[in-house]
Amino acid sequence: MDPRPVSAPLAAALVVLGIVLAVGPALLAGFTICGVSGCTGGGFGRSTDPDLTRLLLLATGVVAGLPLALYALVRRIGRLAAYALGLAVLATLLTGFVIGSDLRGCPRNVSTQTCQEESG
């Protein structure tokens, strides 16, 4: 184990890098939750895909925590690895909240039955 302390600016930069990289999967999750027309159903109509939405939300968390986790792995710092895991979980849950998803990958304002019917 390296006895040098963790560089706070480097750790912060890795967190910011992870968040920037996670924007892509987060935007895709926002589109897959309701489709191109949005959750109002106007235009082409609402098209939910809960399985893909959950997968993209998970990918958002993994991508957000990956730079910090790799640094923790190289430096063998368990505490930093725990922070990376916390960042991944927080990014997943926060992205789900922002795009309007529930834990099933469906829009929060749509019933479970309707979501399952629209997912095909």
C-alpha positions as a LaTeX table, in Angstrom:
\begin{tabular}{lrrr}
\hline
Residue & $x$ (\AA) & $y$ (\AA) & $z$ (\AA) \\
\hline
Met1 & 0.00 & 0.00 & 0.00 \\
Asp2 & 1.25 & 3.46 & $-0.87$ \\
Pro3 & 1.76 & 5.49 & 2.34 \\
Arg4 & 1.19 & 8.81 & 0.55 \\
Pro5 & $-2.18$ & 10.43 & 1.24 \\
Val6 & $-4.81$ & 10.63 & $-1.46$ \\
Ser7 & $-4.60$ & 13.84 & $-3.43$ \\
Ala8 & $-7.89$ & 15.66 & $-2.85$ \\
Pro9 & $-7.71$ & 17.66 & $-6.10$ \\
Leu10 & $-7.02$ & 14.48 & $-8.09$ \\
Ala11 & $-9.90$ & 12.63 & $-6.41$ \\
Ala12 & $-12.21$ & 15.58 & $-7.08$ \\
Ala13 & $-11.11$ & 15.68 & $-10.71$ \\
Leu14 & $-11.85$ & 11.95 & $-11.05$ \\
Val15 & $-15.33$ & 12.46 & $-9.59$ \\
Val16 & $-16.00$ & 15.32 & $-12.04$ \\
Leu17 & $-14.67$ & 13.20 & $-14.93$ \\
Gly18 & $-16.99$ & 10.35 & $-13.97$ \\
Ile19 & $-20.00$ & 12.66 & $-13.79$ \\
Val20 & $-19.19$ & 14.21 & $-17.18$ \\
Leu21 & $-18.82$ & 10.78 & $-18.77$ \\
Ala22 & $-22.11$ & 9.64 & $-17.20$ \\
Val23 & $-24.10$ & 12.34 & $-18.99$ \\
Gly24 & $-24.35$ & 10.18 & $-22.14$ \\
Pro25 & $-26.08$ & 7.18 & $-20.55$ \\
Ala26 & $-28.23$ & 9.54 & $-18.47$ \\
Leu27 & $-29.50$ & 11.32 & $-21.57$ \\
Leu28 & $-30.23$ & 8.01 & $-23.27$ \\
Ala29 & $-32.14$ & 6.85 & $-20.20$ \\
Gly30 & $-34.20$ & 10.04 & $-20.37$ \\
Phe31 & $-35.16$ & 9.26 & $-23.96$ \\
Thr32 & $-35.94$ & 5.57 & $-23.35$ \\
Ile33 & $-38.22$ & 6.17 & $-20.39$ \\
Cys34 & $-40.94$ & 7.79 & $-22.52$ \\
Gly35 & $-39.69$ & 7.90 & $-26.09$ \\
Val36 & $-38.99$ & 10.83 & $-28.40$ \\
Ser37 & $-42.31$ & 12.60 & $-27.76$ \\
Gly38 & $-41.89$ & 12.65 & $-23.99$ \\
Cys39 & $-44.07$ & 11.39 & $-21.17$ \\
Thr40 & $-47.09$ & 13.50 & $-22.17$ \\
Gly41 & $-47.78$ & 11.18 & $-25.09$ \\
Gly42 & $-48.00$ & 13.96 & $-27.69$ \\
Gly43 & $-46.57$ & 13.63 & $-31.18$ \\
Phe44 & $-45.64$ & 10.00 & $-31.77$ \\
Gly45 & $-47.06$ & 8.93 & $-28.41$ \\
Arg46 & $-45.38$ & 7.64 & $-25.29$ \\
Ser47 & $-43.16$ & 4.60 & $-25.75$ \\
Thr48 & $-41.77$ & 3.19 & $-22.52$ \\
Asp49 & $-38.96$ & 0.67 & $-22.28$ \\
Pro50 & $-38.45$ & $-0.08$ & $-18.58$ \\
Asp51 & $-35.78$ & $-2.75$ & $-19.07$ \\
Leu52 & $-33.55$ & $-0.50$ & $-21.18$ \\
Thr53 & $-34.19$ & 2.43 & $-18.85$ \\
Arg54 & $-33.03$ & 0.39 & $-15.83$ \\
Leu55 & $-29.97$ & $-0.81$ & $-17.75$ \\
Leu56 & $-29.03$ & 2.74 & $-18.76$ \\
Leu57 & $-29.54$ & 4.01 & $-15.21$ \\
Leu58 & $-27.19$ & 1.28 & $-13.99$ \\
Ala59 & $-24.69$ & 2.21 & $-16.71$ \\
Thr60 & $-24.88$ & 5.83 & $-15.58$ \\
Gly61 & $-23.86$ & 4.84 & $-12.07$ \\
Val62 & $-21.08$ & 2.54 & $-13.24$ \\
Val63 & $-19.61$ & 5.17 & $-15.56$ \\
Ala64 & $-19.85$ & 7.86 & $-12.87$ \\
Gly65 & $-17.94$ & 5.78 & $-10.32$ \\
Leu66 & $-15.46$ & 4.10 & $-12.67$ \\
Pro67 & $-12.61$ & 6.67 & $-12.71$ \\
Leu68 & $-12.54$ & 6.91 & $-8.92$ \\
Ala69 & $-12.85$ & 3.12 & $-8.56$ \\
Leu70 & $-9.94$ & 2.51 & $-10.92$ \\
Tyr71 & $-7.80$ & 4.98 & $-8.98$ \\
Ala72 & $-8.78$ & 3.24 & $-5.72$ \\
Leu73 & $-7.88$ & $-0.12$ & $-7.24$ \\
Val74 & $-4.46$ & 1.06 & $-8.41$ \\
Arg75 & $-3.68$ & 2.73 & $-5.09$ \\
Arg76 & $-5.35$ & $-0.09$ & $-3.09$ \\
Ile77 & $-7.42$ & 2.24 & $-0.96$ \\
Gly78 & $-10.58$ & 0.59 & 0.34 \\
Arg79 & $-12.07$ & 3.81 & 1.67 \\
Leu80 & $-11.82$ & 5.41 & $-1.77$ \\
Ala81 & $-13.41$ & 2.33 & $-3.35$ \\
Ala82 & $-16.34$ & 2.71 & $-0.94$ \\
Tyr83 & $-16.68$ & 6.35 & $-2.01$ \\
Ala84 & $-16.71$ & 5.23 & $-5.66$ \\
Leu85 & $-19.49$ & 2.76 & $-4.89$ \\
Gly86 & $-21.43$ & 5.47 & $-3.09$ \\
Leu87 & $-20.97$ & 7.80 & $-6.05$ \\
Ala88 & $-22.26$ & 5.12 & $-8.42$ \\
Val89 & $-25.37$ & 4.48 & $-6.33$ \\
Leu90 & $-26.02$ & 8.21 & $-5.88$ \\
Ala91 & $-25.61$ & 8.89 & $-9.60$ \\
Thr92 & $-28.04$ & 6.09 & $-10.46$ \\
Leu93 & $-30.71$ & 7.20 & $-8.01$ \\
Leu94 & $-30.31$ & 10.91 & $-8.78$ \\
Thr95 & $-30.51$ & 10.32 & $-12.53$ \\
Gly96 & $-33.65$ & 8.23 & $-12.04$ \\
Phe97 & $-35.18$ & 11.03 & $-9.99$ \\
Val98 & $-34.26$ & 13.70 & $-12.55$ \\
Ile99 & $-35.66$ & 11.82 & $-15.55$ \\
Gly100 & $-38.83$ & 10.87 & $-13.66$ \\
Ser101 & $-38.23$ & 7.14 & $-13.33$ \\
Asp102 & $-39.36$ & 4.89 & $-10.54$ \\
Leu103 & $-37.45$ & 1.79 & $-9.43$ \\
Arg104 & $-39.18$ & $-0.29$ & $-12.14$ \\
Gly105 & $-37.83$ & 1.89 & $-14.94$ \\
Cys106 & $-41.26$ & 3.34 & $-15.67$ \\
Pro107 & $-42.34$ & 6.99 & $-15.53$ \\
Arg108 & $-43.51$ & 7.89 & $-12.02$ \\
Asn109 & $-46.78$ & 9.33 & $-13.33$ \\
Val110 & $-47.75$ & 6.12 & $-15.18$ \\
Ser111 & $-49.33$ & 3.11 & $-13.52$ \\
Thr112 & $-47.52$ & $-0.23$ & $-13.51$ \\
Gln113 & $-50.14$ & $-1.83$ & $-15.74$ \\
Thr114 & $-50.00$ & 0.97 & $-18.33$ \\
Cys115 & $-46.20$ & 0.91 & $-18.33$ \\
Gln116 & $-46.14$ & $-2.85$ & $-18.93$ \\
Glu117 & $-48.70$ & $-2.56$ & $-21.73$ \\
Glu118 & $-46.76$ & 0.23 & $-23.46$ \\
Ser119 & $-43.45$ & $-1.61$ & $-23.20$ \\
Gly120 & $-44.73$ & $-4.19$ & $-25.62$ \\
\hline
\end{tabular}
